[in-house]
Amino acid sequence: MNILDKIIATKKQEIAASQKLKSLSELKDSEFFGRKTFSLKQNLKTKSGIIAEFKRKSPSKGIINAHSEIKDVVRSYENNGASAISILTDQEYFGGSSTDIFAVRNSVEIPILRKDFMVDEFQFYEAKAMGADVVLLIAACLSPAQVHEFTELSHELGLEVLLEIHTEKELRHFNPIIDLVGINNRNLKNFEVDLQHSVDLKNLLPENVLSVAESGIYSKENFTFLKEKGFDGFLMGEYFMKNENPGDAFAEFVKSL
């Protein structure tokens, strides 16, 4: 069993526990469920194009940043030109929490991506109730039929969808109603990074599809290479979060571009 399989098995247990704590009707009654969402598709065309991520740890790197306050970090990201915020809500493997997005929703006025392993309808209602604007669908976790079904549900809830792929085979998960396609530079099964592989996959997408380069962007040179190859957005987290002050690291990076 690889790490992705382990994460999904744990995730299904977490979902079952969450469903016992809160019903769909309770989620629909939450403070943010009826709010009008911000559009990532629109925001990528403004500011830096960077989706700046808040991430405490990862399976491959362990603890990345255990001390920074999420509210301070996301405010700094926005103030220094982030087009959107990505927040890990997986607890077991990434140190996130289902309350993280809720806690900062009123602190920023740019889109928030709920980054998690979305495998059940309940999670999409959770995302809306948290105050998320966008959800991540990971092709490696889902069938093409599930991607289509979950995209339709997301749109019904007013959420945009970022579909993540990392192999040519996963291109079959794409469908015309997907909002954006993220191409993971890091293989989820062995965590190797290959930027050129991502460029090759991007070139197989329809021309009008917004593309986001994800993971493994560790330098201005990486960023510039991917931008020159036509990527519209850039999901970056570890590069900033490994610093004592992630917001300052983000500001310095944007100034260097």
C-alpha positions as CSV (number, residue, x, y, z in Angstrom):
1,M,0.0,0.0,0.0
2,N,1.5,3.3,-1.1
3,I,1.2,6.6,0.9
4,L,-1.8,7.8,-1.2
5,D,-3.7,4.6,-0.5
6,K,-3.0,5.0,3.2
7,I,-4.2,8.6,3.2
8,I,-7.4,7.7,1.5
9,A,-8.1,4.8,3.9
10,T,-7.6,7.2,6.8
11,K,-9.7,9.9,5.1
12,K,-12.7,7.6,4.8
13,Q,-12.5,6.9,8.6
14,E,-12.3,10.7,9.3
15,I,-15.3,11.4,7.1
16,A,-17.4,8.7,8.9
17,A,-16.5,10.3,12.2
18,S,-17.3,13.8,10.9
19,Q,-20.7,12.7,9.7
20,K,-21.6,11.6,13.2
21,L,-20.7,15.0,14.6
22,K,-22.5,17.2,12.1
23,S,-25.4,16.6,9.7
24,L,-25.8,18.1,6.2
25,S,-28.6,20.3,7.5
26,E,-26.3,21.7,10.2
27,L,-23.7,22.4,7.6
28,K,-26.2,24.3,5.5
29,D,-27.1,26.4,8.5
30,S,-23.5,27.5,9.1
31,E,-22.4,31.1,8.9
32,F,-20.6,30.9,5.5
33,F,-22.8,28.4,3.6
34,G,-24.8,31.1,1.9
35,R,-22.0,33.5,1.1
36,K,-21.1,34.4,-2.5
37,T,-17.8,32.8,-3.3
38,F,-14.7,34.5,-4.9
39,S,-13.6,33.2,-8.3
40,L,-10.1,31.7,-8.6
41,K,-10.5,31.7,-12.4
42,Q,-10.8,35.5,-12.3
43,N,-8.2,36.1,-9.6
44,L,-5.5,34.2,-11.5
45,K,-5.6,36.9,-14.0
46,T,-4.6,39.5,-11.4
47,K,-1.8,40.1,-9.0
48,S,1.0,37.4,-8.9
49,G,-0.8,34.4,-10.2
50,I,0.4,32.5,-7.1
51,I,-1.9,30.4,-4.9
52,A,0.0,30.7,-1.7
53,E,-0.3,27.8,0.6
54,F,-0.5,27.3,4.4
55,K,0.9,23.9,5.3
56,R,2.2,22.7,8.6
57,K,3.7,19.3,7.6
58,S,3.7,16.7,4.8
59,P,4.3,13.0,4.6
60,S,7.5,13.5,2.6
61,K,9.0,16.4,4.6
62,G,7.6,15.9,8.1
63,I,7.1,19.1,10.1
64,I,7.6,22.2,7.9
65,N,6.3,24.9,10.2
66,A,4.6,24.3,13.5
67,H,4.7,27.8,15.0
68,S,3.3,30.3,12.4
69,E,-0.2,31.6,13.1
70,I,-2.5,30.9,10.1
71,K,-4.3,34.2,10.3
72,D,-1.1,36.2,10.2
73,V,0.3,34.2,7.3
74,V,-2.7,34.4,5.0
75,R,-3.2,38.1,5.6
76,S,0.5,38.6,4.7
77,Y,0.0,36.5,1.6
78,E,-2.9,38.6,0.5
79,N,-1.3,41.9,1.3
80,N,1.7,41.0,-0.8
81,G,-0.1,40.0,-3.9
82,A,-1.3,36.4,-3.7
83,S,-4.1,35.6,-6.1
84,A,-5.5,33.0,-3.8
85,I,-4.8,31.0,-0.6
86,S,-4.6,27.2,-0.3
87,I,-5.2,25.7,3.0
88,L,-4.5,22.0,3.9
89,T,-7.4,20.7,6.0
90,D,-6.1,17.1,6.3
91,Q,-5.1,16.5,9.9
92,E,-3.4,13.1,10.0
93,Y,-0.8,13.7,7.3
94,F,-0.6,17.4,6.8
95,G,-1.4,18.8,10.3
96,G,-4.4,20.8,9.0
97,S,-7.9,21.2,10.6
98,S,-11.4,21.4,9.4
99,T,-11.6,24.7,11.3
100,D,-8.6,26.4,9.6
101,I,-10.5,27.9,6.7
102,F,-13.4,28.9,8.9
103,A,-11.0,30.7,11.2
104,V,-9.6,33.0,8.5
105,R,-12.5,33.4,6.1
106,N,-13.3,36.9,7.3
107,S,-9.6,37.9,7.3
108,V,-9.0,37.8,3.6
109,E,-11.0,38.8,0.5
110,I,-9.4,36.5,-2.1
111,P,-10.4,32.9,-3.0
112,I,-9.5,30.1,-0.6
113,L,-8.8,26.6,-1.9
114,R,-9.7,23.7,0.4
115,K,-6.8,21.3,-0.3
116,D,-7.7,17.9,0.9
117,F,-8.4,14.4,-0.4
118,M,-12.0,14.8,-1.6
119,V,-13.7,11.4,-1.9
120,D,-17.2,11.8,-0.5
121,E,-20.1,14.2,-1.1
122,F,-20.1,15.2,2.5
123,Q,-16.8,16.9,2.1
124,F,-18.1,19.4,-0.4
125,Y,-20.8,20.6,1.9
126,E,-18.1,20.9,4.6
127,A,-16.0,23.0,2.2
128,K,-18.9,25.3,1.5
129,A,-19.7,25.6,5.2
130,M,-16.0,26.3,6.0
131,G,-16.0,29.3,3.7
132,A,-14.0,27.7,0.9
133,D,-14.3,29.0,-2.7
134,V,-12.5,26.2,-4.5
135,V,-12.0,22.5,-4.0
136,L,-9.2,20.2,-5.1
137,L,-10.1,17.0,-6.9
138,I,-7.1,14.6,-7.2
139,A,-7.5,12.3,-10.2
140,A,-5.4,9.6,-8.6
141,C,-8.1,9.3,-5.9
142,L,-11.1,9.3,-8.2
143,S,-12.6,7.8,-11.3
144,P,-13.5,10.0,-14.3
145,A,-17.2,9.5,-13.4
146,Q,-16.6,10.7,-9.8
147,V,-14.7,13.7,-11.0
148,H,-17.7,14.7,-13.2
149,E,-20.2,14.0,-10.4
150,F,-18.2,16.0,-7.8
151,T,-17.7,18.9,-10.2
152,E,-21.4,19.2,-10.8
153,L,-22.0,19.1,-7.1
154,S,-19.3,21.7,-6.5
155,H,-20.9,24.0,-9.1
156,E,-24.3,23.5,-7.5
157,L,-22.8,24.8,-4.2
158,G,-21.1,27.7,-5.9
159,L,-17.6,26.2,-5.7
160,E,-15.0,26.1,-8.4
161,V,-12.9,22.9,-9.1
162,L,-9.2,22.5,-9.5
163,L,-8.5,19.1,-11.0
164,E,-5.1,17.7,-10.1
165,I,-3.3,15.3,-12.5
166,H,0.2,14.0,-12.6
167,T,0.2,11.3,-15.4
168,E,-0.9,11.3,-19.0
169,K,-3.4,8.5,-18.2
170,E,-5.2,10.9,-15.8
171,L,-6.0,13.3,-18.6
172,R,-9.1,11.2,-19.2
173,H,-10.4,12.6,-15.9
174,F,-10.7,16.0,-17.5
175,N,-14.1,17.1,-18.7
176,P,-15.3,20.4,-20.2
177,I,-17.0,21.7,-17.0
178,I,-13.7,21.5,-15.0
179,D,-12.7,25.1,-14.0
180,L,-8.9,24.7,-13.8
181,V,-6.4,21.9,-14.1
182,G,-3.5,21.6,-11.7
183,I,-0.5,19.6,-12.8
184,N,1.5,18.2,-9.9
185,N,5.2,18.4,-10.5
186,R,5.6,15.8,-7.7
187,N,4.6,12.2,-8.2
188,L,2.2,11.4,-5.4
189,K,3.4,7.8,-5.2
190,N,7.2,8.4,-5.0
191,F,7.4,12.2,-4.4
192,E,9.9,12.7,-7.3
193,V,9.7,16.2,-9.0
194,D,9.9,16.7,-12.8
195,L,9.0,20.1,-14.2
196,Q,9.4,19.1,-17.8
197,H,7.0,16.2,-17.3
198,S,4.4,18.8,-16.1
199,V,5.0,21.0,-19.2
200,D,4.5,18.0,-21.4
201,L,1.2,17.2,-19.7
202,K,0.1,20.8,-20.0
203,N,0.7,20.8,-23.7
204,L,-1.9,17.9,-24.0
205,L,-4.7,20.0,-22.5
206,P,-7.2,22.1,-24.6
207,E,-5.7,25.5,-25.2
208,N,-8.4,27.5,-23.3
209,V,-8.0,25.5,-20.1
210,L,-6.5,27.4,-17.2
211,S,-3.5,25.5,-15.9
212,V,-1.8,25.6,-12.5
213,A,1.7,24.3,-11.7
214,E,1.7,22.5,-8.3
215,S,4.4,21.5,-5.9
216,G,8.2,21.4,-6.4
217,I,8.5,25.1,-7.2
218,Y,11.6,26.0,-5.1
219,S,13.1,29.0,-6.9
220,K,12.6,32.0,-9.1
221,E,14.1,30.0,-11.9
222,N,11.5,27.2,-11.4
223,F,8.7,29.8,-11.4
224,T,10.0,31.6,-14.5
225,F,10.5,28.3,-16.4
226,L,6.9,27.3,-15.8
227,K,5.5,30.7,-16.5
228,E,7.3,30.9,-19.8
229,K,5.9,27.5,-20.7
230,G,2.4,29.0,-20.4
231,F,1.1,28.0,-16.9
232,D,-1.5,30.5,-15.6
233,G,-1.2,29.8,-11.9
234,F,1.4,28.5,-9.4
235,L,0.5,26.7,-6.2
236,M,3.4,27.2,-3.8
237,G,3.6,26.4,-0.1
238,E,6.6,24.7,1.3
239,Y,9.0,27.3,-0.3
240,F,7.4,29.9,2.0
241,M,6.3,27.8,5.0
242,K,9.8,26.5,5.7
243,N,10.8,30.1,6.7
244,E,10.5,31.6,10.1
245,N,8.1,34.1,8.7
246,P,6.3,32.7,5.6
247,G,4.6,36.0,4.8
248,D,7.9,37.8,4.6
249,A,9.3,35.0,2.4
250,F,6.4,35.3,0.1
251,A,6.8,39.1,-0.2
252,E,10.5,38.8,-1.0
253,F,9.8,36.2,-3.7
254,V,7.1,38.3,-5.4
255,K,9.5,41.3,-5.4
256,S,12.2,39.2,-7.1
257,L,10.0,38.3,-10.0
